[in-house]
């Protein structure tokens, strides 16, 4: 790797020569410019590792150089030198990105020491950037691997199980069929976990929530109630509207991901309810948002667990309902989706009595409104 390239920008030729002689002894590569304009041109053309710049120059000042050099390299090591050192000028130089401030006259050792420190910080910053890029690439590769190399064969196995259990491949004895059913249940749970993880990864990358548009929230909830009523009947739970018919105002959101949020909340309210329990859904309009409440008469959540309920992979004991083990990601995903809509989600609960999940979503702007 070549030695660092250092650009010296100063209108005094004697100062440029002196700095060059000092730094050449440390085997730095040196370039020089006699004014700010030519200095910026050399920064553009040569992309030096470090710049030593005088603040007081005719024409383009050192301050202007500092303001512009970050456009070419955000991690460039900039050191300011000046014979008119003041606290104000030092502070201003630091605000514009200078690593350090060296008043004239200075010793050769002071210049070498400050430059070495500035270049070390640049090296660490560049390594950190490289690691961030590697991490991003690794995350993208993992998502691709999970999506295609892991999920796809599991889906194929799931389809084979369905064919066998449906009797399409011929009659199967009851005992092997029961083993296949259990294997399918485990496979379904694994696929749900993979799908939840992929959703979470997409949210973290900002790719899950699509285009926000006016959305009839009541219509969306009505369809979900109709769709999930068979599940409610299976668990012996009533699923119904509670309170007034609801507002006519529209929410501002992405239909697909909001369906995922409310489907998860309603499903939990059903599955973790009590026999002959009830799930009530209400929709109202507040001055600045639409509010959905999903209230159940289930087992509830203890106060100590409430602050953790939206954490990734957090799961609590469900008592008799523990057989319905989930991925621990559903509520974390719901929270991220709601927040991506600039909304809020919260929960209140009393153990043994039930829980209420409240979702607040922004209203759609009036028709014809502009940003």
C-alpha atoms as one frame of an Amber mdcrd trajectory, in Angstrom:
protein
   0.000   0.000   0.000   1.436   3.446  -0.928   2.316   5.975   1.742  -0.460
   8.514   2.563  -0.777  11.462   0.197  -0.785  14.830   1.981  -1.865  18.056
   0.281  -0.551  21.334   1.719  -2.637  24.419   0.854  -1.032  27.735   1.895
  -0.469  31.037   0.085   3.036  31.336   1.630   5.593  29.391  -0.387   7.984
  29.240   2.565   5.308  27.554   4.721   4.489  25.029   1.977   8.163  24.161
   1.582   8.759  23.906   5.327   5.790  21.552   5.870   6.867  19.459   2.883
  10.426  19.073   4.193   9.145  18.084   7.640   6.771  15.437   6.288   9.020
  14.003   3.573  11.244  12.659   6.340   8.295  10.449   7.343   8.024   9.240
   3.738   4.644  10.860   3.123   3.829  11.690  -0.493   3.426  15.456  -0.749
   1.465  17.773  -3.047   1.061  21.523  -2.631  -1.259  24.336  -3.743  -0.805
  28.087  -3.349  -4.485  29.031  -2.960  -7.843  27.572  -2.016  -9.219  27.252
  -5.561  -6.261  25.268  -6.901  -6.252  23.290  -3.642  -9.860  22.191  -4.207
  -8.988  21.232  -7.783  -6.146  19.028  -6.529  -8.433  17.483  -3.919 -10.873
  16.672  -6.716  -8.163  15.199  -8.977  -5.813  13.511  -6.497  -8.119  12.532
  -3.600  -5.436  12.963  -0.898  -5.594  11.172   2.453  -4.957  14.389   4.390
  -5.117  18.136   3.783  -3.158  20.779   5.701  -4.831  24.101   4.973  -4.213
  27.701   6.011  -7.331  29.595   7.075  -6.276  33.057   5.906  -5.740  33.047
   2.136  -6.766  35.489  -0.600  -9.659  34.335  -2.735 -10.993  30.983  -1.578
 -10.358  30.825   2.176  -9.448  27.819   4.284 -12.993  27.802   5.668 -14.374
  27.421   2.145 -11.938  24.605   1.448 -13.128  22.800   4.588 -16.754  23.232
   3.555 -16.130  21.653   0.141 -13.539  18.943   0.663 -16.098  16.599   2.315
 -17.919  16.468  -1.011 -14.957  14.530  -2.425 -14.079  12.375   0.603 -16.136
  12.424   3.855 -13.266  10.782   5.774 -10.446  13.062   4.614  -8.083  14.109
   7.444  -8.099  17.929   7.580  -5.671  19.957   9.708  -5.924  23.738   9.937
  -2.870  25.980  10.328  -2.992  29.749  10.826  -1.008  32.648  12.185  -4.203
  34.328  13.411  -5.375  31.729  15.885  -8.440  32.553  17.959 -10.832  30.390
  19.916 -13.688  31.379  17.590 -11.777  30.443  14.446 -10.721  27.122  15.982
 -14.300  26.274  16.931 -15.556  27.261  13.475 -12.891  25.119  11.784 -13.859
  22.096  13.908 -17.535  22.595  13.033 -16.589  22.463   9.359 -14.856  19.118
   9.818 -11.234  19.891  10.709  -9.535  17.223  12.820  -7.265  19.679  14.666
  -6.090  23.265  14.756  -2.369  24.168  14.711  -1.391  27.827  15.360   1.761
  29.193  13.726   4.573  28.900  14.598   4.627  25.181  15.355   7.394  22.642
  15.727   8.074  19.826  13.245   7.195  17.286  15.925   3.818  18.947  16.581
   2.947  18.763  12.880   4.055  15.105  12.568   2.153  14.086  15.699  -1.126
  15.773  14.745  -0.954  14.449  11.171  -0.276  10.905  12.393  -3.284  11.076
  14.715  -5.519  12.482  11.967  -4.466   9.738   9.535  -5.067   7.066  12.195
  -8.599   8.342  12.735  -9.127   8.273   8.948  -7.864   4.678   8.812 -10.264
   3.600  11.562 -13.170   5.424   9.912 -12.467   3.748   6.563 -12.257   0.337
   8.236 -15.581   0.995   9.982 -17.170   1.937   6.637 -15.813  -1.237   5.056
 -17.206  -3.343   7.905 -20.626  -1.691   7.543 -20.624  -2.472   3.821 -19.623
  -6.079   4.517 -22.362  -6.371   7.145 -24.957  -5.022   4.727 -23.819  -7.438
   2.016 -23.891 -10.335   4.474 -27.432  -9.442   5.577 -28.591  -9.299   1.964
 -26.964 -12.665   1.232 -28.550 -14.230   4.322 -31.994 -12.977   3.295 -31.468
 -14.445  -0.192 -30.255 -17.744   1.246 -33.155 -18.045   3.677 -35.690 -17.058
   1.021 -34.560 -19.419  -1.699 -32.210 -22.087  -0.389 -34.020 -22.801   2.884
 -37.639 -21.732   2.506 -38.230 -23.185  -0.972 -37.379 -26.838  -0.125 -39.424
 -26.621   3.065 -42.445 -25.447   1.072 -41.928 -28.380  -1.303 -41.861 -30.821
   1.632 -45.003 -29.213   3.029 -46.768 -29.790  -0.296 -45.749 -33.484  -0.309
 -47.246 -33.858   3.176 -50.490 -32.308   1.995 -50.665 -34.748  -0.928 -50.098
 -37.741   1.367 -52.613 -36.595   4.011 -55.242 -35.896   1.341 -54.949 -39.504
   0.137 -53.933 -38.470  -3.370 -50.837 -40.697  -3.246 -52.882 -43.675  -2.002
 -54.155 -44.860   1.349 -51.864 -44.402   4.342 -52.170 -46.292   7.616 -53.399
 -44.200  10.535 -50.197 -44.351  12.590 -47.878 -43.125   9.799 -50.513 -40.527
   8.906 -50.478 -39.216  12.485 -46.681 -38.973  12.377 -46.928 -37.034   9.126
 -49.488 -34.683  10.681 -47.113 -33.952  13.559 -44.225 -33.438  11.155 -46.389
 -31.055   9.124 -47.245 -29.053  12.264 -43.553 -28.674  13.085 -42.848 -27.731
   9.488 -45.636 -25.137   9.520 -44.161 -23.617  12.680 -40.707 -23.484  11.082
 -42.043 -21.824   7.933 -43.938 -19.285  10.045 -40.706 -18.478  11.871 -38.822
 -18.068   8.592 -41.548 -15.842   7.153 -41.593 -13.712  10.309 -37.815 -13.391
  10.241 -37.869 -12.342   6.576 -40.576  -9.762   7.317 -38.484  -8.391  10.174
 -35.383  -8.234   7.975 -37.304  -6.379   5.273 -38.671  -3.891   7.811 -35.170
  -3.205   9.149 -34.080  -2.539   5.575 -37.087  -0.265   5.066 -38.570  -2.463
   2.335 -41.688  -3.983   3.877 -44.128  -1.082   4.018 -45.190  -0.133   0.517
 -46.799   3.023  -0.836 -48.987   4.851   1.667 -52.405   5.811   0.348 -55.926
   6.595   1.649 -57.383   3.421   3.131 -60.864   2.533   4.393 -59.855   1.065
   7.734 -63.357  -0.073   8.683 -63.699  -2.064   5.464 -60.315  -3.709   6.093
 -61.320  -4.704   9.637 -64.728  -5.993   8.531 -63.078  -8.328   6.030 -60.657
  -9.583   8.682 -63.521 -10.253  11.124 -65.342 -12.252   8.463 -62.180 -14.147
   7.531 -61.230 -14.975  11.135 -64.677 -15.934  12.436 -64.105 -19.650  11.664
 -60.981 -19.557  13.852 -62.946 -17.837  16.615 -65.654 -20.526  16.448 -62.997
 -23.241  16.588 -61.761 -21.764  19.883 -65.257 -21.102  21.213 -64.759 -17.330
  21.169 -67.117 -14.630  19.869 -65.548 -12.097  17.491 -67.552  -8.915  16.923
 -67.650  -5.161  16.602 -67.805  -3.144  19.809 -69.101   0.394  20.208 -70.278
   2.768  17.460 -70.147   1.903  13.733 -66.918   3.907  13.390 -65.696   6.997
  11.488 -65.922   7.698   7.794 -62.416   9.235   7.688 -59.739   7.171   5.951
 -56.372   6.103   7.310 -53.112   6.784   5.455 -51.384   3.450   5.086 -50.298
   0.355   3.207 -53.175  -2.154   3.013 -51.109  -5.350   2.896 -48.933  -4.649
   5.929 -51.801  -3.232   8.008 -53.780  -6.395   7.306 -50.781  -8.279   8.690
 -50.804  -6.150  11.866 -54.508  -6.545  12.621 -54.577 -10.208  11.589 -51.818
 -10.905  14.106 -53.534  -8.965  16.898 -56.962 -10.559  16.293 -55.458 -14.044
  16.001 -53.642 -13.630  19.336 -56.814 -12.308  20.976 -58.663 -15.433  19.841
 -56.018 -18.047  20.576 -55.104 -16.769  24.028 -58.675 -16.199  25.146 -60.782
 -18.246  27.536 -63.520 -20.720  26.532 -66.694 -18.773  25.740 -64.572 -15.627
  25.700 -65.043 -12.518  23.595 -62.968 -10.381  21.239 -64.331  -6.891  20.597
 -62.997  -4.586  17.877 -63.717  -0.874  17.869 -62.753   1.992  15.574 -62.973
   5.675  16.429 -61.709   8.992  15.182 -59.528  11.269  17.291 -58.584  14.804
  16.198 -55.292  13.741  14.631 -55.623   9.990  14.032 -57.809   6.901  13.747
 -57.814   4.551  16.732 -58.391   0.788  16.594 -58.855  -1.176  19.818 -58.804
  -4.971  20.003 -60.043  -6.095  23.401 -60.176  -9.684  24.627 -61.311 -11.493
  27.757 -58.297 -13.781  27.780 -55.562 -14.783  30.174 -53.949 -11.329  30.192
 -50.315 -10.263  30.581 -48.533  -9.555  33.846 -47.331  -6.002  34.537 -43.691
  -7.099  34.584 -43.994  -8.452  31.030 -45.913  -5.550  29.483 -42.799  -3.408
  28.748 -41.233  -6.369  26.908 -44.223  -7.548  24.892 -43.058  -5.917  21.616
 -39.423  -7.079  21.895 -38.084  -9.470  19.275 -38.293 -13.155  20.249 -39.857
 -12.312  23.623 -42.379 -14.926  24.702 -44.231 -15.343  27.974 -45.829 -18.349
  29.546 -49.366 -18.772  28.215 -50.501 -21.309  30.775 -52.824 -23.787  29.123
 -52.347 -22.022  25.824 -48.599 -22.660  25.659 -49.126 -25.352  23.040 -49.739
 -22.526  20.544 -46.108 -21.499  20.503 -45.244 -18.754  18.031 -42.025 -17.274
  16.724 -41.932 -14.432  19.229 -41.709 -12.008  16.290 -45.361 -11.237  15.499
 -45.796  -8.316  17.890 -42.311  -6.976  17.125 -43.209  -6.946  13.432 -46.588
  -5.323  14.162 -44.877  -2.556  16.139 -42.343  -1.862  13.385 -45.069  -1.744
  10.730 -47.213   0.660  12.765 -44.216   2.910  13.470 -43.320   2.862   9.755
 -46.784   4.389   9.251 -45.921   7.120  11.783 -48.427   5.491  14.121 -48.351
   4.046  17.623 -49.238   0.695  19.195 -49.645   0.035  22.906 -51.157  -2.553
  25.224 -52.909  -2.579  28.567 -53.728  -5.777  30.405 -54.946  -7.321  33.638
 -53.922 -10.944  34.325 -56.953 -13.211  34.320 -59.215 -10.509  32.865 -57.915
  -9.720  29.389 -55.874  -7.365  27.239 -56.500  -4.377  24.998 -54.205  -3.529
  22.094 -54.575   0.026  20.794 -53.309   1.111  17.371 -53.230   4.772  16.325
 -52.771   5.559  12.645 -52.570   8.917  10.858 -55.539  10.080   8.819 -55.307
  10.400   5.077 -54.777  14.005   3.936 -57.835  15.753   2.477 -58.446  15.115
  -1.207 -56.405  17.503  -3.334 -54.012  18.374  -0.489 -50.344  18.736  -1.406
 -47.247  17.981   0.657
